[in-house]
């Protein structure tokens, strides 16, 4: 199956391109406080060329002047070869306007698990049981991959905010090279819908 290109957006509008020659399409926040990053996803079976296509797309956006982040889910080294740099579990700036990160469930669970262990050590809620759990073990639970990956994307896209904060204004475009699953898209859509509901509740009568 060939890679598919999906833009996660509810509203879109065109604004002048930075170079003044083209227009850029961005996702418009319903809060009107500034557009969040645009999310472009590549889906497809292994060997279909989706990682290559995602990497080339990210390089194109960066060359056009957009601050771009390439998010890689698979362990395929293709993206590293095309980028000419190592892609790790933290944001790495590869070239001007282009950063990359590799998402691994076990590594994504380490930070929140460590925080839970510190709290548990103070209150002794689990009586030491939590101390013996490692992130790699939690990564095998059903659905954990998708949940962790969507939460990681949320940090980059800030699904649950009506405006930009200092921590999420880094990128204009997020290019996501994900595994061949529709579950990720459903979760992304659910997060977007949840943000709309929360915004309506917050803007409603007190």
C-alpha positions in Angstrom: 0.0 0.0 0.0 1.3 3.4 -0.9 1.9 6.0 1.8 -1.0 8.3 2.5 -0.8 12.0 3.3 -3.3 13.2 6.0 -3.5 16.7 7.4 -5.1 16.9 10.8 -7.1 20.0 10.7 -10.5 21.3 11.6 -10.2 24.8 10.1 -7.6 26.1 7.6 -6.8 29.4 6.1 -4.0 30.9 4.0 -1.6 33.5 5.3 1.4 35.0 3.4 4.5 32.8 3.0 7.6 34.0 4.8 9.4 34.5 1.6 6.5 36.6 0.2 6.0 34.5 -2.9 3.6 31.8 -1.8 0.9 31.2 0.7 1.1 28.7 3.5 -1.9 26.7 4.8 -2.1 26.5 8.6 -4.5 25.0 11.0 -6.6 27.7 12.6 -7.3 27.5 16.3 -10.9 28.1 17.3 -9.6 30.2 20.1 -8.2 32.7 17.6 -5.0 33.1 19.6 -2.7 32.0 16.8 -2.3 28.9 14.6 -0.9 25.8 16.2 1.6 23.6 14.2 0.3 21.8 11.1 0.3 18.0 11.4 1.2 15.9 8.4 1.1 12.2 8.8 2.4 9.4 6.6 0.8 6.0 6.9 1.8 2.8 5.0 3.2 -0.7 5.3 6.9 -1.2 5.9 8.8 -1.0 2.7 6.3 1.2 0.9 8.5 4.2 1.1 6.6 6.2 3.7 9.7 7.0 5.8 11.5 8.2 2.7 8.4 10.3 1.7 8.1 11.7 5.2 11.7 12.7 5.4 11.7 14.4 2.0 8.5 16.2 3.0 10.1 17.5 6.2 13.2 18.6 4.3 11.0 20.4 1.8 9.0 22.3 4.5 12.3 23.3 6.2 13.8 24.5 2.9 10.7 26.7 2.4 11.4 28.4 5.7 9.0 26.6 8.0 10.4 25.4 11.4 9.8 21.7 11.0 9.9 18.6 13.2 10.2 15.1 11.8 8.7 12.5 14.2 9.8 8.9 13.5 8.0 6.0 15.1 9.7 3.0 13.5 13.3 1.8 14.1 14.0 2.0 10.3 17.3 3.8 9.9 16.2 5.3 6.5 15.4 8.7 8.0 18.8 8.9 9.7 20.5 8.1 6.4 18.6 10.7 4.5 19.0 13.3 7.2 22.7 12.5 7.6 22.5 12.6 11.4 21.5 10.4 14.3 17.9 10.7 15.5 17.4 10.0 19.2 14.7 10.1 21.8 15.1 13.8 22.3 14.7 16.6 19.8 17.8 16.9 17.6 18.4 19.8 15.3 19.6 18.3 12.0 19.8 21.3 9.7 18.4 24.8 9.7 14.7 24.8 10.4 14.6 21.0 10.7 14.7 18.9 13.9 13.9 15.2 14.4 12.9 12.9 17.2 12.4 9.1 17.4 9.5 7.9 19.6 9.9 4.7 21.6 7.2 3.6 24.1 9.6 2.3 26.7 11.6 5.6 26.7 8.4 7.7 26.7 7.3 6.0 29.9 10.5 6.5 31.8 10.0 10.1 32.8 6.4 9.9 34.1 7.3 6.6 35.8 10.2 8.2 37.6 8.0 11.0 38.8 5.5 8.5 40.1 8.2 6.6 41.9 9.5 9.8 43.6 6.0 10.6 44.9 5.3 7.0 45.9 8.6 7.0 47.9 7.3 9.9 49.9 3.7 8.7 50.6 4.5 4.9 50.4 1.1 4.3 48.6 2.2 1.1 46.8 4.5 0.0 49.6 7.5 -0.4 47.3 5.7 -2.3 44.5 6.0 0.6 42.0 9.8 0.7 42.6 10.2 -2.7 40.9 8.4 -1.7 37.7 10.4 -0.6 34.7 9.1 1.4 31.6 9.9 -1.4 29.2 7.5 -3.7 31.0 4.6 -1.2 30.8 5.3 -0.8 27.0 3.9 -4.3 26.3 0.4 -3.5 27.7 -2.3 -3.4 25.0 -2.8 0.0 23.5 0.1 1.5 25.4 2.1 2.3 22.2 -0.7 4.4 20.7 -1.5 6.2 23.9 2.1 7.2 24.6 2.7 8.3 21.0 -0.3 10.5 21.0 0.7 12.1 24.3 4.1 12.7 22.9 2.5 14.4 19.8 0.3 16.4 22.2 3.4 18.0 23.6 4.5 19.2 20.2 1.0 20.2 18.9 -0.7 21.1 22.2 -4.1 19.7 21.3 -5.6 20.9 24.6 -4.7 24.6 24.3 -6.6 27.4 22.5 -3.4 29.4 22.0 0.3 29.1 21.8 2.5 29.0 24.9 6.2 29.6 24.9 6.8 25.8 25.1 4.8 25.0 22.0 5.7 27.7 19.6 8.8 26.0 18.3 7.5 24.5 15.1 5.2 25.4 12.2 4.9 21.9 10.8 5.1 18.4 12.4 5.7 15.6 10.0 4.8 12.3 11.6 6.1 9.0 10.1 3.8 6.5 11.9 3.1 2.8 11.7 0.3 1.4 9.5 -2.6 1.9 11.9 -5.8 3.9 11.9 -5.9 3.9 15.7 -3.4 6.7 15.8 -5.6 8.9 13.6 -8.6 8.1 15.7 -6.8 9.1 18.9 -5.5 12.3 17.3 -9.1 13.1 16.2 -10.4 12.3 19.7 -7.8 14.6 21.3 -8.8 17.4 18.8 -12.5 16.9 19.6 -11.8 16.9 23.3 -10.1 20.2 23.0 -13.1 21.7 21.2 -15.5 20.4 23.9 -13.3 21.8 26.7 -13.1 25.2 24.9 -16.8 25.3 24.5 -17.3 24.5 28.2 -14.7 27.2 29.2 -16.4 29.8 27.0 -19.9 28.9 28.1 -21.9 30.7 30.8 -20.6 30.2 34.3 
